Amino acid sequence: MPELLWTKEFKERFCNHVIVVPELRSVFYLNGSNMYAGMKIRRLDMHSGEELANFLTRAHVYDLAFSTDFSEVIANTERRLFLLSSMTLSEILRCETRVPANTTSMLHLGRMVAMKGFSPGTAVSMYDLNSKQVKRIKLRAGVPLYRDIHPETFLACCSKNGSVWRINLDTYDSENLLAKQLFFDGSAINHESKTLWLSEESMNLYELTNKVHRLSLVHPFMIEEFALDFHFKKISVTADGNFLWVARETRCDIETCSNYHRSHVCVLSIKEGMKQVKQFEIPDEEDLGHMDAPSGLIFTERRFSGGERFKLTCWKI
């Protein structure tokens, strides 16, 4: 049975969700609130939910990106970049010049920051924190961006045209790793097994997928398909690459609700042919906010009417 670690109620509604960094085992991050004047990034204790530090942005933050040693974190708003200490969330650097707008995915690559918006038609922007100059890589890539298994490259994915690109940090040359035209909705990378997992997107607007694909990041970049006996939306992979977590979806009554309700987190053994070994049922009146297989944590949320209160619960599988 999953272990209930803690439940905490906040006096505001968070517009972004939990951000877990498995390498920072004792903390996690929350981002945003329902009032622009009070929008903050928060650093909280993993074991109690208590706030340890915060940084006031007064603007919606689209993404957080950590340095390779996890000592720094970059936050981006509409036209600003904040370089912060990941421990204290104190400000190290603020950039307001030539910052690409509408960036929803970032990578902290030392003095360079890779930035990409959701639209597949826009370029990948390389922002220099020192010179404030921008180099744009004309590539039909979308989000998300991932650290590659090689330190000199990174990965750019595009769910809408079914492509995964490897980009060289020195030359900005790009290599297409995914030749198959696969439209995917969710993704997760696993550096231990050198694979990228992609959940296939259904071509039917009213259906969810039951297929997941595993792309090898080592030449010749083979891709495998796994068909599950249920529909799902979100995926995550354990650090050792042996288990896949999927957020199982069940459909509401078509006459009362046209949406899907995420009701279970299923743990599947990859080595045993996607055999289900564990299942976590989301409590009534709560939603799945975030699941992180590398840390073994699930966060459930409850938003109260009026948006004045927000309850967050942390579970350990």
N, C-alpha and C positions, 0 to 999 in steps of 0.2 A: 504494500500500500504506500502511496506517496506520503511524505512527511510534511505536515504544515509547519513552516518555519516562522511566519509572522503575518499579521494583517495590520495595515496602517491606513488611516483615513486622512485625506488631505482636504483643505478648504477651498480648493480650486480644481478645475477640470483640466487635465493635461491634454494638449492637442497632439503631442507626439508621445511615443511609448518608451518602454524600457530599453536601455542600451547596455548590454552585458559584454564585457571584455574578459574572456576566460582566463587570460594571463594575469589579470588583476582579481585574484580569487576572492577577496574579502569585500569588494565594493561593486556597485553598479551605478548607472547614471539615469536621470530622468530629465526630460527636456520639455519646456513650455508650460503654459497655463492658459486660462481662457481670457485673460486681460493683458493687452499688449504692455501696459505700464508695469506689470508685474512679471513679465516673462523671464524665466531663469533657467539656467542649467544647474542641476543638483547632483551632488555626489553623495550616495547613501551607503550605509553599512549593509552588507549582504545578509548578515545574520539577524539583524534587528529591524532594519528599515529606517533607522534613525539617520537624519541628515547630518553629514560631516562637513560639507562646504557647498557654496553656491556662487554663481556668477550671474549678475543681472544684465540681460541683453536688451530688454525692452522691445524686442522684435522676434518674429518667428524664426527659429533656427531649423534649417533644412536637414543638416546632417552633422555628425561628429566624426572626426578622423584622428586616429592615434598614431604617434610616431612608432618606429620599429622597437624602441626600448620602452614604450608606453609611459614615458616621463612627460610627454606633451600631448595636448589634444587641440585640434583645430575645429572651431565652430563657424558656420557660415550663415549669415542672414541674407537679405535681399541684395545688398550691395556692400557687405562688410565681411571681413575675415577676422576672427579673434584667435590668437595663439595663446593658449592657457597652460598652466601647470596642471597635470592630471591629478596631482595630490591635493593641492590647495585651491585650484581653479582661479588662481590669481593671474592677472593679465600680463603677458610677456610682450606681446606685439599686437597692434591693431592695424589692419590694412583697409583703406577706403578708396584706393585708386585703381581703376581698371579691373575691379573684381567682377568676374562673370556673374550675370544675374540668373535666377531660377535654377540654381545648382542643387540637385537632389542626391548626388553621390560624390564622395571625395576620397582621395588617398593622400596621406601625409608621407611625402617621399623626401624628407630632409628639407632643403631650402625650396624644393618644388612641391606644388600641390596639384594633383590631377583632379579635374573637376568636370562633371558631366550633368546635364539636365536630362529630364525624362524623355524628351522628344528624340526619336531616332535620327532626325534630320540635322541635328546640331553637332558641332565638332566637339572633340575632347579638348579641353583647355588646360594648358600647363602654366600655372601661375608661379612666378618667382617671388618668394617672400622678401628677398633683398632688394631687387631692382624694381619690383612691382610691374614687370613686363609680362605679357601673355603670349604664349605660342599656341596656336590652334592647329590641331591635327584633324584634317578633313577625313573623317571616318564615319560611316553610318552605324555608329554604336550608340546604344542607349545606356540604361543603368541595369545592374550595378557595376561598379568597378571593384576589382579584387587584387590583393597582393598575389603575385605569381609564385611558383615554386622556385623561380630564379630571381635573385636580388636585382638583376639589371633589367628586368621586364615587369610589366603588370598586365592585367587582363581587363578588357572592356567587353561587356555583354550587351546584346540588343535583343530583347524579347520579341519585338514586333517584326523583325526581318530574319530571325533565327540565326544569329551569327555570334561567334565568340572570337575576339581578336586579342593577340599578344602584341604588346607595344614595347619597343626598346626605349629605355630612358635616355640613352645617349644620342641615338640617331633619329628617334621617333619613327623608325620603320615599323610596319605592322604586318602581322602574319595571321591569316584566317585559320583557326583551329577547327571550326565546325563547318563542314561543307554541306551537311544535310540541312534542308530547309525545315527547321523545327521551330515552331512558335511556342515559347515557354512563358510561364507565369511566375514561377518561383525558382530560386537557385540557392545553392550552398556549396562552398568550397571546402575541401579537406586536404590539407598539406601533407598529412601523414601518408595517405594513399595516393597522393598526386592526382586527384580527381575533382571534377566539377560536376555537381548534381543539378539536374534541370527538371522541373515538373512541367509536363507538356500542357499547353493551353488548348482547350477544346475550341473547335471552329464554330460550335453551336453556342450562341450567346447565353442560352438558358441551361447549359450543362457545365459541369466541372470535370476535371480530368481524373483519370485513374491510372495514368502512365507517368513513370519517372525514368529519366535517362541518366546514365553515368558516362561522362566524357573524360577520357584519359588525357592528362596534360603532358604526356610524354609521347614522342613520335612513335607510331603513326597516328596518334590521336583517335583511337578507336572509341566508338560510342555503343553502349549497350542499353537495351530497353527492358523495363520491368513493368508488367501490368498488374495492378492490385485489384482486389475484388471489392473496392469501395472508392468513393470519390474523396478527394482531398484538395487542399489549397496551399498550405505552407509546409516547408520542409526544413530539416536541420540534421546535421551529421555529427556523431560523436567524434571526439578528438582522435581516437584510435582508428576511425574509419570502419568500424565493425557494425554499427547500428545506425539506422535511419529513423528519425522521428518525423511523423507526418500528422498534420492537423486534419483529422477526419471530418468530413462535412455530411450533415444530414439536411434534407430539404424540408422547409416549412410547408404547411398546407397551402396549396396554390391559391385557394380562395381567400386566405387571410394574409398571406405574406409571400411575395415572389422572390425573396432572398434566401440564401442558405445560412444555416446556423451552425457554427463550429462547436461541436459538442464533445469531441474526444481527442486526446493525443495518443497515438499508437506508436509503440517502439517496435521496430522490425529488425530482425537479425539478417544482415546482408549475406553472411556466409551460409545461412540456412535457407536461402532462396526467398527472402522477405517474409519469413515466418514471424508472426506476431508473438512477442514474448511479454509485453506489458501493455497496459492501457490505463489512461487517466481520464476520468469523466469530469468535464467542467461543471462545477456546482451550478444549481439553478440560479437564475437572475444574474449570473456573471458571464463574462466573455473572456476568451483567450486573448490576453494582451501581448504576450511574448513567450516563446519557448526557445531554450538554448541548450541543445544537446551536449556541446562540449563541457558545460558546467553542470549539466543535469538539473536545470532549474526551469520551472514553469511559473509565469506570472499571470494571474487572472485579475480582471478589472470589473468594477461595478460603478456606473455613473448614475447618480441620483437625479431625479427630475429637477429641472431648473439649472443644472450644470454648476451648482454651488458646492457640491461635495463629490469626492472621488475616492473610492476604496481600492487599494492595491493589496493583493495577497500573494505570497511567495511560497512555492511548493518545491520539495526536493524529491526526485525520482531515483 
